[in-house]
Amino acid sequence: MADRHATARPRSGAARVCTIIAFVFAVIAIFFLPPLFGLVGLVLGIVGAVLGDKPLGWWAAAASVVGAVIGVVIGYAIYRS
């Protein structure tokens, strides 16, 4: 217990669930409604990180933004062809 920082939150099950759902929404954003699922994935990733799942929560938030951008680019390419 002595090596734990006072500001660090212990990881909870809810934090891990939010992070996993954020990763799932990042993948869904590539194929279906990128702005919506990208934004929801971003919010869930941030919530997961704040609740204690720090490294993966931030990665999930970033993956959601990247998934939304890729989805918009693919949608634009399909629309233009």
mmCIF file as gemmi writes it, N, C-alpha and C atoms, coordinates in Angstrom:
data_model
loop_
_atom_site.group_PDB
_atom_site.id
_atom_site.type_symbol
_atom_site.label_atom_id
_atom_site.label_alt_id
_atom_site.label_comp_id
_atom_site.label_asym_id
_atom_site.label_entity_id
_atom_site.label_seq_id
_atom_site.pdbx_PDB_ins_code
_atom_site.Cartn_x
_atom_site.Cartn_y
_atom_site.Cartn_z
_atom_site.occupancy
_atom_site.B_iso_or_equiv
_atom_site.pdbx_formal_charge
_atom_site.auth_seq_id
_atom_site.auth_asym_id
_atom_site.pdbx_PDB_model_num
ATOM 1 N N . MET Axp A 1 ? 0.802 -1.188 0 1 0 ? 1 A 1
ATOM 2 C CA . MET Axp A 1 ? 0 0 0 1 0 ? 1 A 1
ATOM 3 C C . MET Axp A 1 ? 0.852 1.262 0 1 0 ? 1 A 1
ATOM 4 N N . ALA Axp A 2 ? 2.048 1.178 0.513 1 0 ? 2 A 1
ATOM 5 C CA . ALA Axp A 2 ? 2.873 2.374 0.646 1 0 ? 2 A 1
ATOM 6 C C . ALA Axp A 2 ? 3.354 2.908 -0.695 1 0 ? 2 A 1
ATOM 7 N N . ASP Axp A 3 ? 3.436 2.061 -1.72 1 0 ? 3 A 1
ATOM 8 C CA . ASP Axp A 3 ? 3.932 2.528 -3.003 1 0 ? 3 A 1
ATOM 9 C C . ASP Axp A 3 ? 2.85 3.115 -3.902 1 0 ? 3 A 1
ATOM 10 N N . ARG Axp A 4 ? 1.613 3.156 -3.47 1 0 ? 4 A 1
ATOM 11 C CA . ARG Axp A 4 ? 0.513 3.705 -4.272 1 0 ? 4 A 1
ATOM 12 C C . ARG Axp A 4 ? 0.44 5.213 -4.047 1 0 ? 4 A 1
ATOM 13 N N . HIS Axp A 5 ? 0.329 5.964 -5.136 1 0 ? 5 A 1
ATOM 14 C CA . HIS Axp A 5 ? 0.216 7.416 -5.027 1 0 ? 5 A 1
ATOM 15 C C . HIS Axp A 5 ? -1.159 7.794 -4.491 1 0 ? 5 A 1
ATOM 16 N N . ALA Axp A 6 ? -1.223 8.904 -3.806 1 0 ? 6 A 1
ATOM 17 C CA . ALA Axp A 6 ? -2.479 9.334 -3.201 1 0 ? 6 A 1
ATOM 18 C C . ALA Axp A 6 ? -3.503 9.75 -4.253 1 0 ? 6 A 1
ATOM 19 N N . THR Axp A 7 ? -3.044 10.227 -5.423 1 0 ? 7 A 1
ATOM 20 C CA . THR Axp A 7 ? -3.979 10.697 -6.445 1 0 ? 7 A 1
ATOM 21 C C . THR Axp A 7 ? -4.411 9.584 -7.395 1 0 ? 7 A 1
ATOM 22 N N . ALA Axp A 8 ? -3.765 8.433 -7.346 1 0 ? 8 A 1
ATOM 23 C CA . ALA Axp A 8 ? -4.104 7.343 -8.264 1 0 ? 8 A 1
ATOM 24 C C . ALA Axp A 8 ? -5.37 6.651 -7.782 1 0 ? 8 A 1
ATOM 25 N N . ARG Axp A 9 ? -6.266 6.384 -8.732 1 0 ? 9 A 1
ATOM 26 C CA . ARG Axp A 9 ? -7.483 5.657 -8.404 1 0 ? 9 A 1
ATOM 27 C C . ARG Axp A 9 ? -7.273 4.184 -8.719 1 0 ? 9 A 1
ATOM 28 N N . PRO Axp A 10 ? -7.791 3.32 -7.9 1 0 ? 10 A 1
ATOM 29 C CA . PRO Axp A 10 ? -7.713 1.901 -8.25 1 0 ? 10 A 1
ATOM 30 C C . PRO Axp A 10 ? -8.65 1.619 -9.427 1 0 ? 10 A 1
ATOM 31 N N . ARG Axp A 11 ? -8.226 0.706 -10.278 1 0 ? 11 A 1
ATOM 32 C CA . ARG Axp A 11 ? -9.031 0.378 -11.45 1 0 ? 11 A 1
ATOM 33 C C . ARG Axp A 11 ? -10.275 -0.384 -11.02 1 0 ? 11 A 1
ATOM 34 N N . SER Axp A 12 ? -11.401 0.001 -11.562 1 0 ? 12 A 1
ATOM 35 C CA . SER Axp A 12 ? -12.652 -0.675 -11.238 1 0 ? 12 A 1
ATOM 36 C C . SER Axp A 12 ? -13.119 -1.477 -12.446 1 0 ? 12 A 1
ATOM 37 N N . GLY Axp A 13 ? -14.107 -2.329 -12.201 1 0 ? 13 A 1
ATOM 38 C CA . GLY Axp A 13 ? -14.677 -3.108 -13.299 1 0 ? 13 A 1
ATOM 39 C C . GLY Axp A 13 ? -15.386 -2.214 -14.3 1 0 ? 13 A 1
ATOM 40 N N . ALA Axp A 14 ? -16.008 -1.138 -13.812 1 0 ? 14 A 1
ATOM 41 C CA . ALA Axp A 14 ? -16.709 -0.214 -14.712 1 0 ? 14 A 1
ATOM 42 C C . ALA Axp A 14 ? -15.73 0.485 -15.64 1 0 ? 14 A 1
ATOM 43 N N . ALA Axp A 15 ? -14.539 0.775 -15.137 1 0 ? 15 A 1
ATOM 44 C CA . ALA Axp A 15 ? -13.535 1.423 -15.978 1 0 ? 15 A 1
ATOM 45 C C . ALA Axp A 15 ? -13.127 0.507 -17.121 1 0 ? 15 A 1
ATOM 46 N N . ARG Axp A 16 ? -12.919 -0.772 -16.828 1 0 ? 16 A 1
ATOM 47 C CA . ARG Axp A 16 ? -12.521 -1.715 -17.872 1 0 ? 16 A 1
ATOM 48 C C . ARG Axp A 16 ? -13.643 -1.916 -18.879 1 0 ? 16 A 1
ATOM 49 N N . VAL Axp A 17 ? -14.894 -1.949 -18.418 1 0 ? 17 A 1
ATOM 50 C CA . VAL Axp A 17 ? -16.034 -2.103 -19.326 1 0 ? 17 A 1
ATOM 51 C C . VAL Axp A 17 ? -16.127 -0.906 -20.264 1 0 ? 17 A 1
ATOM 52 N N . CYS Axp A 18 ? -15.981 0.302 -19.746 1 0 ? 18 A 1
ATOM 53 C CA . CYS Axp A 18 ? -16.016 1.507 -20.577 1 0 ? 18 A 1
ATOM 54 C C . CYS Axp A 18 ? -14.898 1.478 -21.618 1 0 ? 18 A 1
ATOM 55 N N . THR Axp A 19 ? -13.72 1.029 -21.218 1 0 ? 19 A 1
ATOM 56 C CA . THR Axp A 19 ? -12.594 0.973 -22.135 1 0 ? 19 A 1
ATOM 57 C C . THR Axp A 19 ? -12.835 -0.04 -23.244 1 0 ? 19 A 1
ATOM 58 N N . ILE Axp A 20 ? -13.33 -1.208 -22.904 1 0 ? 20 A 1
ATOM 59 C CA . ILE Axp A 20 ? -13.595 -2.236 -23.919 1 0 ? 20 A 1
ATOM 60 C C . ILE Axp A 20 ? -14.668 -1.772 -24.891 1 0 ? 20 A 1
ATOM 61 N N . ILE Axp A 21 ? -15.733 -1.173 -24.38 1 0 ? 21 A 1
ATOM 62 C CA . ILE Axp A 21 ? -16.795 -0.671 -25.257 1 0 ? 21 A 1
ATOM 63 C C . ILE Axp A 21 ? -16.262 0.444 -26.156 1 0 ? 21 A 1
ATOM 64 N N . ALA Axp A 22 ? -15.362 1.264 -25.64 1 0 ? 22 A 1
ATOM 65 C CA . ALA Axp A 22 ? -14.766 2.321 -26.459 1 0 ? 22 A 1
ATOM 66 C C . ALA Axp A 22 ? -13.973 1.732 -27.618 1 0 ? 22 A 1
ATOM 67 N N . PHE Axp A 23 ? -13.225 0.664 -27.369 1 0 ? 23 A 1
ATOM 68 C CA . PHE Axp A 23 ? -12.497 0.002 -28.458 1 0 ? 23 A 1
ATOM 69 C C . PHE Axp A 23 ? -13.464 -0.594 -29.486 1 0 ? 23 A 1
ATOM 70 N N . VAL Axp A 24 ? -14.552 -1.176 -29.016 1 0 ? 24 A 1
ATOM 71 C CA . VAL Axp A 24 ? -15.556 -1.736 -29.939 1 0 ? 24 A 1
ATOM 72 C C . VAL Axp A 24 ? -16.172 -0.619 -30.782 1 0 ? 24 A 1
ATOM 73 N N . PHE Axp A 25 ? -16.493 0.503 -30.167 1 0 ? 25 A 1
ATOM 74 C CA . PHE Axp A 25 ? -17.054 1.621 -30.915 1 0 ? 25 A 1
ATOM 75 C C . PHE Axp A 25 ? -16.04 2.203 -31.9 1 0 ? 25 A 1
ATOM 76 N N . ALA Axp A 26 ? -14.758 2.128 -31.581 1 0 ? 26 A 1
ATOM 77 C CA . ALA Axp A 26 ? -13.735 2.6 -32.521 1 0 ? 26 A 1
ATOM 78 C C . ALA Axp A 26 ? -13.768 1.78 -33.803 1 0 ? 26 A 1
ATOM 79 N N . VAL Axp A 27 ? -13.959 0.48 -33.672 1 0 ? 27 A 1
ATOM 80 C CA . VAL Axp A 27 ? -14.035 -0.384 -34.857 1 0 ? 27 A 1
ATOM 81 C C . VAL Axp A 27 ? -15.344 -0.149 -35.601 1 0 ? 27 A 1
ATOM 82 N N . ILE Axp A 28 ? -16.441 -0.019 -34.869 1 0 ? 28 A 1
ATOM 83 C CA . ILE Axp A 28 ? -17.732 0.224 -35.509 1 0 ? 28 A 1
ATOM 84 C C . ILE Axp A 28 ? -17.717 1.56 -36.249 1 0 ? 28 A 1
ATOM 85 N N . ALA Axp A 29 ? -17.008 2.55 -35.717 1 0 ? 29 A 1
ATOM 86 C CA . ALA Axp A 29 ? -16.952 3.873 -36.347 1 0 ? 29 A 1
ATOM 87 C C . ALA Axp A 29 ? -16.309 3.831 -37.716 1 0 ? 29 A 1
ATOM 88 N N . ILE Axp A 30 ? -15.481 2.852 -37.969 1 0 ? 30 A 1
ATOM 89 C CA . ILE Axp A 30 ? -14.854 2.741 -39.292 1 0 ? 30 A 1
ATOM 90 C C . ILE Axp A 30 ? -15.905 2.422 -40.347 1 0 ? 30 A 1
ATOM 91 N N . PHE Axp A 31 ? -16.911 1.638 -39.976 1 0 ? 31 A 1
ATOM 92 C CA . PHE Axp A 31 ? -17.859 1.134 -40.963 1 0 ? 31 A 1
ATOM 93 C C . PHE Axp A 31 ? -19.242 1.786 -40.908 1 0 ? 31 A 1
ATOM 94 N N . PHE Axp A 32 ? -19.644 2.348 -39.765 1 0 ? 32 A 1
ATOM 95 C CA . PHE Axp A 32 ? -21.023 2.792 -39.617 1 0 ? 32 A 1
ATOM 96 C C . PHE Axp A 32 ? -21.094 4.043 -38.751 1 0 ? 32 A 1
ATOM 97 N N . LEU Axp A 33 ? -21.64 5.125 -39.269 1 0 ? 33 A 1
ATOM 98 C CA . LEU Axp A 33 ? -21.816 6.392 -38.563 1 0 ? 33 A 1
ATOM 99 C C . LEU Axp A 33 ? -20.565 6.838 -37.793 1 0 ? 33 A 1
ATOM 100 N N . PRO Axp A 34 ? -19.493 7.157 -38.507 1 0 ? 34 A 1
ATOM 101 C CA . PRO Axp A 34 ? -18.228 7.5 -37.842 1 0 ? 34 A 1
ATOM 102 C C . PRO Axp A 34 ? -18.311 8.646 -36.833 1 0 ? 34 A 1
ATOM 103 N N . PRO Axp A 35 ? -18.999 9.751 -37.119 1 0 ? 35 A 1
ATOM 104 C CA . PRO Axp A 35 ? -19.006 10.815 -36.097 1 0 ? 35 A 1
ATOM 105 C C . PRO Axp A 35 ? -19.681 10.394 -34.793 1 0 ? 35 A 1
ATOM 106 N N . LEU Axp A 36 ? -20.783 9.673 -34.887 1 0 ? 36 A 1
ATOM 107 C CA . LEU Axp A 36 ? -21.515 9.263 -33.695 1 0 ? 36 A 1
ATOM 108 C C . LEU Axp A 36 ? -20.719 8.259 -32.868 1 0 ? 36 A 1
ATOM 109 N N . PHE Axp A 37 ? -20.319 7.155 -33.495 1 0 ? 37 A 1
ATOM 110 C CA . PHE Axp A 37 ? -19.614 6.123 -32.745 1 0 ? 37 A 1
ATOM 111 C C . PHE Axp A 37 ? -18.211 6.57 -32.344 1 0 ? 37 A 1
ATOM 112 N N . GLY Axp A 38 ? -17.587 7.421 -33.133 1 0 ? 38 A 1
ATOM 113 C CA . GLY Axp A 38 ? -16.288 7.961 -32.746 1 0 ? 38 A 1
ATOM 114 C C . GLY Axp A 38 ? -16.395 8.841 -31.517 1 0 ? 38 A 1
ATOM 115 N N . LEU Axp A 39 ? -17.416 9.679 -31.476 1 0 ? 39 A 1
ATOM 116 C CA . LEU Axp A 39 ? -17.606 10.562 -30.319 1 0 ? 39 A 1
ATOM 117 C C . LEU Axp A 39 ? -17.967 9.774 -29.067 1 0 ? 39 A 1
ATOM 118 N N . VAL Axp A 40 ? -18.857 8.807 -29.2 1 0 ? 40 A 1
ATOM 119 C CA . VAL Axp A 40 ? -19.242 7.994 -28.038 1 0 ? 40 A 1
ATOM 120 C C . VAL Axp A 40 ? -18.04 7.183 -27.542 1 0 ? 40 A 1
ATOM 121 N N . GLY Axp A 41 ? -17.248 6.646 -28.477 1 0 ? 41 A 1
ATOM 122 C CA . GLY Axp A 41 ? -16.047 5.918 -28.082 1 0 ? 41 A 1
ATOM 123 C C . GLY Axp A 41 ? -15.033 6.812 -27.395 1 0 ? 41 A 1
ATOM 124 N N . LEU Axp A 42 ? -14.917 8.046 -27.875 1 0 ? 42 A 1
ATOM 125 C CA . LEU Axp A 42 ? -14.011 9.01 -27.243 1 0 ? 42 A 1
ATOM 126 C C . LEU Axp A 42 ? -14.436 9.288 -25.803 1 0 ? 42 A 1
ATOM 127 N N . VAL Axp A 43 ? -15.719 9.531 -25.619 1 0 ? 43 A 1
ATOM 128 C CA . VAL Axp A 43 ? -16.227 9.817 -24.269 1 0 ? 43 A 1
ATOM 129 C C . VAL Axp A 43 ? -16.038 8.605 -23.353 1 0 ? 43 A 1
ATOM 130 N N . LEU Axp A 44 ? -16.357 7.412 -23.848 1 0 ? 44 A 1
ATOM 131 C CA . LEU Axp A 44 ? -16.197 6.215 -23.019 1 0 ? 44 A 1
ATOM 132 C C . LEU Axp A 44 ? -14.732 5.936 -22.695 1 0 ? 44 A 1
ATOM 133 N N . GLY Axp A 45 ? -13.836 6.209 -23.632 1 0 ? 45 A 1
ATOM 134 C CA . GLY Axp A 45 ? -12.419 6.036 -23.351 1 0 ? 45 A 1
ATOM 135 C C . GLY Axp A 45 ? -11.934 6.988 -22.279 1 0 ? 45 A 1
ATOM 136 N N . ILE Axp A 46 ? -12.388 8.228 -22.347 1 0 ? 46 A 1
ATOM 137 C CA . ILE Axp A 46 ? -12.007 9.206 -21.319 1 0 ? 46 A 1
ATOM 138 C C . ILE Axp A 46 ? -12.601 8.819 -19.97 1 0 ? 46 A 1
ATOM 139 N N . VAL Axp A 47 ? -13.853 8.374 -19.957 1 0 ? 47 A 1
ATOM 140 C CA . VAL Axp A 47 ? -14.472 7.937 -18.704 1 0 ? 47 A 1
ATOM 141 C C . VAL Axp A 47 ? -13.71 6.753 -18.122 1 0 ? 47 A 1
ATOM 142 N N . GLY Axp A 48 ? -13.329 5.794 -18.974 1 0 ? 48 A 1
ATOM 143 C CA . GLY Axp A 48 ? -12.555 4.655 -18.496 1 0 ? 48 A 1
ATOM 144 C C . GLY Axp A 48 ? -11.221 5.073 -17.911 1 0 ? 48 A 1
ATOM 145 N N . ALA Axp A 49 ? -10.566 6.036 -18.553 1 0 ? 49 A 1
ATOM 146 C CA . ALA Axp A 49 ? -9.276 6.519 -18.045 1 0 ? 49 A 1
ATOM 147 C C . ALA Axp A 49 ? -9.441 7.242 -16.717 1 0 ? 49 A 1
ATOM 148 N N . VAL Axp A 50 ? -10.484 8.053 -16.602 1 0 ? 50 A 1
ATOM 149 C CA . VAL Axp A 50 ? -10.708 8.801 -15.361 1 0 ? 50 A 1
ATOM 150 C C . VAL Axp A 50 ? -11.089 7.861 -14.214 1 0 ? 50 A 1
ATOM 151 N N . LEU Axp A 51 ? -11.806 6.791 -14.53 1 0 ? 51 A 1
ATOM 152 C CA . LEU Axp A 51 ? -12.2 5.839 -13.489 1 0 ? 51 A 1
ATOM 153 C C . LEU Axp A 51 ? -11.055 4.937 -13.043 1 0 ? 51 A 1
ATOM 154 N N . GLY Axp A 52 ? -9.913 4.995 -13.73 1 0 ? 52 A 1
ATOM 155 C CA . GLY Axp A 52 ? -8.768 4.242 -13.236 1 0 ? 52 A 1
ATOM 156 C C . GLY Axp A 52 ? -8.08 3.354 -14.242 1 0 ? 52 A 1
ATOM 157 N N . ASP Axp A 53 ? -8.65 3.15 -15.394 1 0 ? 53 A 1
ATOM 158 C CA . ASP Axp A 53 ? -8.016 2.304 -16.413 1 0 ? 53 A 1
ATOM 159 C C . ASP Axp A 53 ? -7.171 3.192 -17.322 1 0 ? 53 A 1
ATOM 160 N N . LYS Axp A 54 ? -6.139 3.806 -16.729 1 0 ? 54 A 1
ATOM 161 C CA . LYS Axp A 54 ? -5.413 4.901 -17.376 1 0 ? 54 A 1
ATOM 162 C C . LYS Axp A 54 ? -4.788 4.567 -18.723 1 0 ? 54 A 1
ATOM 163 N N . PRO Axp A 55 ? -3.902 3.635 -18.838 1 0 ? 55 A 1
ATOM 164 C CA . PRO Axp A 55 ? -3.259 3.518 -20.155 1 0 ? 55 A 1
ATOM 165 C C . PRO Axp A 55 ? -4.236 3.093 -21.241 1 0 ? 55 A 1
ATOM 166 N N . LEU Axp A 56 ? -5.05 2.096 -20.966 1 0 ? 56 A 1
ATOM 167 C CA . LEU Axp A 56 ? -5.959 1.612 -22.007 1 0 ? 56 A 1
ATOM 168 C C . LEU Axp A 56 ? -7.106 2.574 -22.285 1 0 ? 56 A 1
ATOM 169 N N . GLY Axp A 57 ? -7.545 3.297 -21.299 1 0 ? 57 A 1
ATOM 170 C CA . GLY Axp A 57 ? -8.619 4.266 -21.511 1 0 ? 57 A 1
ATOM 171 C C . GLY Axp A 57 ? -8.219 5.359 -22.478 1 0 ? 57 A 1
ATOM 172 N N . TRP Axp A 58 ? -7.002 5.876 -22.31 1 0 ? 58 A 1
ATOM 173 C CA . TRP Axp A 58 ? -6.524 6.916 -23.232 1 0 ? 58 A 1
ATOM 174 C C . TRP Axp A 58 ? -6.286 6.33 -24.62 1 0 ? 58 A 1
ATOM 175 N N . TRP Axp A 59 ? -5.783 5.096 -24.685 1 0 ? 59 A 1
ATOM 176 C CA . TRP Axp A 59 ? -5.599 4.46 -25.995 1 0 ? 59 A 1
ATOM 177 C C . TRP Axp A 59 ? -6.946 4.234 -26.688 1 0 ? 59 A 1
ATOM 178 N N . ALA Axp A 60 ? -7.961 3.864 -25.932 1 0 ? 60 A 1
ATOM 179 C CA . ALA Axp A 60 ? -9.292 3.659 -26.513 1 0 ? 60 A 1
ATOM 180 C C . ALA Axp A 60 ? -9.874 4.971 -27.024 1 0 ? 60 A 1
ATOM 181 N N . ALA Axp A 61 ? -9.658 6.054 -26.293 1 0 ? 61 A 1
ATOM 182 C CA . ALA Axp A 61 ? -10.133 7.361 -26.745 1 0 ? 61 A 1
ATOM 183 C C . ALA Axp A 61 ? -9.445 7.759 -28.045 1 0 ? 61 A 1
ATOM 184 N N . ALA Axp A 62 ? -8.142 7.546 -28.109 1 0 ? 62 A 1
ATOM 185 C CA . ALA Axp A 62 ? -7.404 7.87 -29.336 1 0 ? 62 A 1
ATOM 186 C C . ALA Axp A 62 ? -7.822 6.97 -30.489 1 0 ? 62 A 1
ATOM 187 N N . ALA Axp A 63 ? -8.042 5.694 -30.207 1 0 ? 63 A 1
ATOM 188 C CA . ALA Axp A 63 ? -8.47 4.769 -31.26 1 0 ? 63 A 1
ATOM 189 C C . ALA Axp A 63 ? -9.84 5.153 -31.795 1 0 ? 63 A 1
ATOM 190 N N . SER Axp A 64 ? -10.708 5.665 -30.956 1 0 ? 64 A 1
ATOM 191 C CA . SER Axp A 64 ? -12.033 6.097 -31.408 1 0 ? 64 A 1
ATOM 192 C C . SER Axp A 64 ? -11.942 7.284 -32.352 1 0 ? 64 A 1
ATOM 193 N N . VAL Axp A 65 ? -11.048 8.212 -32.039 1 0 ? 65 A 1
ATOM 194 C CA . VAL Axp A 65 ? -10.862 9.365 -32.935 1 0 ? 65 A 1
ATOM 195 C C . VAL Axp A 65 ? -10.288 8.9 -34.268 1 0 ? 65 A 1
ATOM 196 N N . VAL Axp A 66 ? -9.295 8.026 -34.217 1 0 ? 66 A 1
ATOM 197 C CA . VAL Axp A 66 ? -8.692 7.511 -35.454 1 0 ? 66 A 1
ATOM 198 C C . VAL Axp A 66 ? -9.715 6.718 -36.251 1 0 ? 66 A 1
ATOM 199 N N . GLY Axp A 67 ? -10.522 5.896 -35.579 1 0 ? 67 A 1
ATOM 200 C CA . GLY Axp A 67 ? -11.56 5.134 -36.266 1 0 ? 67 A 1
ATOM 201 C C . GLY Axp A 67 ? -12.589 6.036 -36.93 1 0 ? 67 A 1
ATOM 202 N N . ALA Axp A 68 ? -12.956 7.122 -36.267 1 0 ? 68 A 1
ATOM 203 C CA . ALA Axp A 68 ? -13.912 8.064 -36.86 1 0 ? 68 A 1
ATOM 204 C C . ALA Axp A 68 ? -13.315 8.742 -38.083 1 0 ? 68 A 1
ATOM 205 N N . VAL Axp A 69 ? -12.061 9.133 -38.002 1 0 ? 69 A 1
ATOM 206 C CA . VAL Axp A 69 ? -11.414 9.784 -39.149 1 0 ? 69 A 1
ATOM 207 C C . VAL Axp A 69 ? -11.308 8.814 -40.325 1 0 ? 69 A 1
ATOM 208 N N . ILE Axp A 70 ? -10.893 7.594 -40.054 1 0 ? 70 A 1
ATOM 209 C CA . ILE Axp A 70 ? -10.793 6.591 -41.122 1 0 ? 70 A 1
ATOM 210 C C . ILE Axp A 70 ? -12.173 6.326 -41.722 1 0 ? 70 A 1
ATOM 211 N N . GLY Axp A 71 ? -13.2 6.243 -40.876 1 0 ? 71 A 1
ATOM 212 C CA . GLY Axp A 71 ? -14.555 6.018 -41.372 1 0 ? 71 A 1
ATOM 213 C C . GLY Axp A 71 ? -15.05 7.15 -42.257 1 0 ? 71 A 1
ATOM 214 N N . VAL Axp A 72 ? -14.737 8.381 -41.887 1 0 ? 72 A 1
ATOM 215 C CA . VAL Axp A 72 ? -15.141 9.529 -42.708 1 0 ? 72 A 1
ATOM 216 C C . VAL Axp A 72 ? -14.397 9.497 -44.038 1 0 ? 72 A 1
ATOM 217 N N . VAL Axp A 73 ? -13.117 9.187 -44.027 1 0 ? 73 A 1
ATOM 218 C CA . VAL Axp A 73 ? -12.343 9.117 -45.272 1 0 ? 73 A 1
ATOM 219 C C . VAL Axp A 73 ? -12.866 8.008 -46.174 1 0 ? 73 A 1
ATOM 220 N N . ILE Axp A 74 ? -13.155 6.853 -45.627 1 0 ? 74 A 1
ATOM 221 C CA . ILE Axp A 74 ? -13.699 5.753 -46.429 1 0 ? 74 A 1
ATOM 222 C C . ILE Axp A 74 ? -15.081 6.125 -46.974 1 0 ? 74 A 1
ATOM 223 N N . GLY Axp A 75 ? -15.918 6.735 -46.136 1 0 ? 75 A 1
ATOM 224 C CA . GLY Axp A 75 ? -17.243 7.166 -46.605 1 0 ? 75 A 1
ATOM 225 C C . GLY Axp A 75 ? -17.154 8.184 -47.718 1 0 ? 75 A 1
ATOM 226 N N . TYR Axp A 76 ? -16.224 9.111 -47.598 1 0 ? 76 A 1
ATOM 227 C CA . TYR Axp A 76 ? -16.02 10.108 -48.64 1 0 ? 76 A 1
ATOM 228 C C . TYR Axp A 76 ? -15.547 9.452 -49.935 1 0 ? 76 A 1
ATOM 229 N N . ALA Axp A 77 ? -14.626 8.493 -49.816 1 0 ? 77 A 1
ATOM 230 C CA . ALA Axp A 77 ? -14.109 7.812 -51.008 1 0 ? 77 A 1
ATOM 231 C C . ALA Axp A 77 ? -15.209 7.007 -51.703 1 0 ? 77 A 1
ATOM 232 N N . ILE Axp A 78 ? -16.064 6.365 -50.921 1 0 ? 78 A 1
ATOM 233 C CA . ILE Axp A 78 ? -17.17 5.605 -51.509 1 0 ? 78 A 1
ATOM 234 C C . ILE Axp A 78 ? -18.181 6.557 -52.144 1 0 ? 78 A 1
ATOM 235 N N . TYR Axp A 79 ? -18.445 7.667 -51.502 1 0 ? 79 A 1
ATOM 236 C CA . TYR Axp A 79 ? -19.4 8.636 -52.032 1 0 ? 79 A 1
ATOM 237 C C . TYR Axp A 79 ? -18.918 9.248 -53.336 1 0 ? 79 A 1
ATOM 238 N N . ARG Axp A 80 ? -17.607 9.507 -53.448 1 0 ? 80 A 1
ATOM 239 C CA . ARG Axp A 80 ? -17.04 10.144 -54.648 1 0 ? 80 A 1
ATOM 240 C C . ARG Axp A 80 ? -16.938 9.191 -55.833 1 0 ? 80 A 1
ATOM 241 N N . SER Axp A 81 ? -16.933 7.905 -55.597 1 0 ? 81 A 1
ATOM 242 C CA . SER Axp A 81 ? -16.76 6.968 -56.721 1 0 ? 81 A 1
ATOM 243 C C . SER Axp A 81 ? -18.068 6.52 -57.323 1 0 ? 81 A 1
